[in-house]
Amino acid sequence: MPAPVEVVSEPVVTLQLLGWVLAGSLLGCCSGLVPGLHANNFAFLLAGVVPSVPGPPLFVGCAMLAAGVVHTFLNAVPAMALGVPDAEMAVTALPGHRLVLAGRGYEAIRLSALGSLLAVLVAVPLALPVTAVVTAAYPTVRAHLSLVLAMVAVALIASEPTRRGRIGGLVSFALATGLGAVALDLSPDAPLEAGGTLAPLFAGLFGAPVLIDAVRGGGVPRQEGTAVTTSRRFVGTTAVAGSLAGAVVGYLPGISAAIAAVAVLAVVPNGASDRGYVVATSGVDTSNTIFALFALVAIGQPRTGVLVAFEGTAAPLELPILLAAVVVAGLVGFVAVIALGDAYLDAVGHVSYWKISVAVLAVLLALSYLFTGVIGIVIFAVATGIGMVPVRLRCRRVHLMGVLIGPLMLGL
């Protein structure tokens, strides 16, 4: 008969851990609300600061994971209010923005919050069995990664409903692939060492085109009603599907939450609605942070910038404690995205939108310079031009993820 397991709780240690998690959650709130600040850039900024932070490595690691989780809740807000997503929110940016322009921004924020929270609640108990299945298949998939990514690219282009959209998707993917092949491996001198060229790439591809078009727009209208108008079953089904798709994102390089969300929406009934996009993408984005943690344990490969930075803390992989931190951060993120998201929308609605667009463009330029120096400004400008292509050819922006998929697919 096995010996009984004794659970020991130290109230002081528990409170200290909670303090670190809440501090990390606060950082995640700040980073998520800054338009154009990608989670990877934020993670590498943290990694540069971590060595000078006094504290147990495990607690510091929990704070970093908490920041990453809460970032995935809050990054939906600028995507909706301003149309400036990071890569993970590339699919939901336009649908969420449309809901805001229709006066349903409060609902969109709650849909995103539900998608992320349900993803946490689903991913934590399913992480072990799902990881076991994915780990078994991983060697085969990894050996044929180029073929898998090529199939993903073809499926994305073929999913466009019109011939013009398919041509636009192909052109967008090809241009983004060329840009990624040139820019991703650059190591420019910059004021901050924070993850290379991702900031100007994603800011230009996914953020600047929306802002440029918005300069002539009418701004954010008055928002009405906080009620979620779609069924609980639909929200739950879409969030669960998004959470499971997050496992794929956590294991395969080049597959983003945006791409996984497109796959989810193809199989979920009525998933192609704007509300479905918001729930699915938020679910994939948040669950990815959990499955990526298990991928780090199972195959030793950090699949997110947060986990690359986490490894730099030398924190032990104490999964029960790390998962507890993730769950607490998820609850904090759920409350924060509703409270701060509503206030964010109200604040944007009271300012001339052209002023906001110009100001945010200036922020994106500044971030590009800080993270990649002068070459970052060039990358940002080129990426912005390419980012206008899907808008003009009326296809989905997700094809611009060729910036990551294409070079991997071609072995560049």
ChimeraX attribute file (.defattr): number of C-alpha atoms within 10 A of each C-alpha:
attribute: neighborCount
match mode: 1-to-1
recipient: residues
	/A:1	3
	/A:2	4
	/A:3	5
	/A:4	6
	/A:5	6
	/A:6	6
	/A:7	5
	/A:8	6
	/A:9	8
	/A:10	8
	/A:11	9
	/A:12	9
	/A:13	11
	/A:14	11
	/A:15	11
	/A:16	14
	/A:17	20
	/A:18	19
	/A:19	14
	/A:20	22
	/A:21	28
	/A:22	20
	/A:23	19
	/A:24	27
	/A:25	31
	/A:26	21
	/A:27	20
	/A:28	29
	/A:29	25
	/A:30	16
	/A:31	24
	/A:32	30
	/A:33	21
	/A:34	18
	/A:35	25
	/A:36	32
	/A:37	25
	/A:38	24
	/A:39	27
	/A:40	22
	/A:41	24
	/A:42	23
	/A:43	26
	/A:44	23
	/A:45	17
	/A:46	19
	/A:47	23
	/A:48	14
	/A:49	10
	/A:50	19
	/A:51	13
	/A:52	8
	/A:53	11
	/A:54	8
	/A:55	13
	/A:56	12
	/A:57	18
	/A:58	20
	/A:59	24
	/A:60	24
	/A:61	29
	/A:62	29
	/A:63	29
	/A:64	29
	/A:65	29
	/A:66	33
	/A:67	32
	/A:68	30
	/A:69	35
	/A:70	31
	/A:71	30
	/A:72	31
	/A:73	34
	/A:74	29
	/A:75	32
	/A:76	34
	/A:77	30
	/A:78	26
	/A:79	28
	/A:80	27
	/A:81	29
	/A:82	27
	/A:83	29
	/A:84	35
	/A:85	32
	/A:86	29
	/A:87	27
	/A:88	28
	/A:89	31
	/A:90	30
	/A:91	28
	/A:92	30
	/A:93	31
	/A:94	23
	/A:95	22
	/A:96	33
	/A:97	27
	/A:98	18
	/A:99	21
	/A:100	24
	/A:101	18
	/A:102	14
	/A:103	17
	/A:104	22
	/A:105	29
	/A:106	22
	/A:107	24
	/A:108	29
	/A:109	32
	/A:110	22
	/A:111	27
	/A:112	33
	/A:113	29
	/A:114	21
	/A:115	32
	/A:116	35
	/A:117	27
	/A:118	26
	/A:119	31
	/A:120	30
	/A:121	16
	/A:122	19
	/A:123	25
	/A:124	18
	/A:125	10
	/A:126	15
	/A:127	19
	/A:128	14
	/A:129	10
	/A:130	16
	/A:131	22
	/A:132	14
	/A:133	10
	/A:134	17
	/A:135	17
	/A:136	10
	/A:137	11
	/A:138	18
	/A:139	12
	/A:140	10
	/A:141	17
	/A:142	14
	/A:143	10
	/A:144	12
	/A:145	19
	/A:146	18
	/A:147	14
	/A:148	14
	/A:149	22
	/A:150	16
	/A:151	13
	/A:152	17
	/A:153	22
	/A:154	13
	/A:155	13
	/A:156	20
	/A:157	24
	/A:158	16
	/A:159	16
	/A:160	17
	/A:161	10
	/A:162	12
	/A:163	12
	/A:164	13
	/A:165	19
	/A:166	21
	/A:167	18
	/A:168	24
	/A:169	30
	/A:170	22
	/A:171	19
	/A:172	28
	/A:173	28
	/A:174	17
	/A:175	21
	/A:176	26
	/A:177	24
	/A:178	14
	/A:179	22
	/A:180	27
	/A:181	20
	/A:182	14
	/A:183	20
	/A:184	16
	/A:185	11
	/A:186	14
	/A:187	13
	/A:188	16
	/A:189	16
	/A:190	17
	/A:191	11
	/A:192	17
	/A:193	17
	/A:194	22
	/A:195	19
	/A:196	25
	/A:197	24
	/A:198	28
	/A:199	30
	/A:200	35
	/A:201	30
	/A:202	30
	/A:203	31
	/A:204	29
	/A:205	32
	/A:206	31
	/A:207	30
	/A:208	31
	/A:209	23
	/A:210	24
	/A:211	22
	/A:212	16
	/A:213	13
	/A:214	18
	/A:215	16
	/A:216	11
	/A:217	13
	/A:218	11
	/A:219	21
	/A:220	23
	/A:221	17
	/A:222	15
	/A:223	19
	/A:224	13
	/A:225	11
	/A:226	15
	/A:227	12
	/A:228	16
	/A:229	11
	/A:230	12
	/A:231	8
	/A:232	10
	/A:233	9
	/A:234	17
	/A:235	22
	/A:236	17
	/A:237	19
	/A:238	31
	/A:239	32
	/A:240	26
	/A:241	23
	/A:242	36
	/A:243	37
	/A:244	23
	/A:245	25
	/A:246	31
	/A:247	26
	/A:248	22
	/A:249	26
	/A:250	28
	/A:251	28
	/A:252	18
	/A:253	18
	/A:254	20
	/A:255	20
	/A:256	25
	/A:257	29
	/A:258	28
	/A:259	25
	/A:260	26
	/A:261	33
	/A:262	22
	/A:263	19
	/A:264	26
	/A:265	21
	/A:266	12
	/A:267	12
	/A:268	16
	/A:269	13
	/A:270	13
	/A:271	22
	/A:272	16
	/A:273	11
	/A:274	19
	/A:275	24
	/A:276	29
	/A:277	28
	/A:278	35
	/A:279	35
	/A:280	39
	/A:281	36
	/A:282	37
	/A:283	35
	/A:284	37
	/A:285	32
	/A:286	29
	/A:287	35
	/A:288	32
	/A:289	27
	/A:290	25
	/A:291	28
	/A:292	26
	/A:293	26
	/A:294	26
	/A:295	24
	/A:296	19
	/A:297	15
	/A:298	15
	/A:299	12
	/A:300	10
	/A:301	17
	/A:302	21
	/A:303	21
	/A:304	22
	/A:305	20
	/A:306	28
	/A:307	24
	/A:308	17
	/A:309	23
	/A:310	27
	/A:311	16
	/A:312	16
	/A:313	20
	/A:314	13
	/A:315	15
	/A:316	13
	/A:317	15
	/A:318	11
	/A:319	12
	/A:320	9
	/A:321	14
	/A:322	21
	/A:323	18
	/A:324	16
	/A:325	26
	/A:326	27
	/A:327	19
	/A:328	19
	/A:329	31
	/A:330	28
	/A:331	18
	/A:332	21
	/A:333	27
	/A:334	23
	/A:335	15
	/A:336	19
	/A:337	27
	/A:338	23
	/A:339	12
	/A:340	16
	/A:341	27
	/A:342	20
	/A:343	13
	/A:344	16
	/A:345	23
	/A:346	18
	/A:347	12
	/A:348	17
	/A:349	16
	/A:350	12
	/A:351	12
	/A:352	14
	/A:353	20
	/A:354	18
	/A:355	12
	/A:356	17
	/A:357	24
	/A:358	16
	/A:359	13
	/A:360	20
	/A:361	22
	/A:362	13
	/A:363	17
	/A:364	26
	/A:365	22
	/A:366	16
	/A:367	22
	/A:368	30
	/A:369	22
	/A:370	20
	/A:371	25
	/A:372	28
	/A:373	19
	/A:374	14
	/A:375	20
	/A:376	28
	/A:377	21
	/A:378	17
	/A:379	25
	/A:380	25
	/A:381	19
	/A:382	16
	/A:383	27
	/A:384	23
	/A:385	13
	/A:386	22
	/A:387	27
	/A:388	20
	/A:389	22
	/A:390	24
	/A:391	16
	/A:392	9
	/A:393	16
	/A:394	16
	/A:395	23
	/A:396	22
	/A:397	24
	/A:398	25
	/A:399	28
	/A:400	31
	/A:401	26
	/A:402	27
	/A:403	28
	/A:404	21
	/A:405	25
	/A:406	26
	/A:407	20
	/A:408	19
	/A:409	20
	/A:410	13
	/A:411	10
	/A:412	11
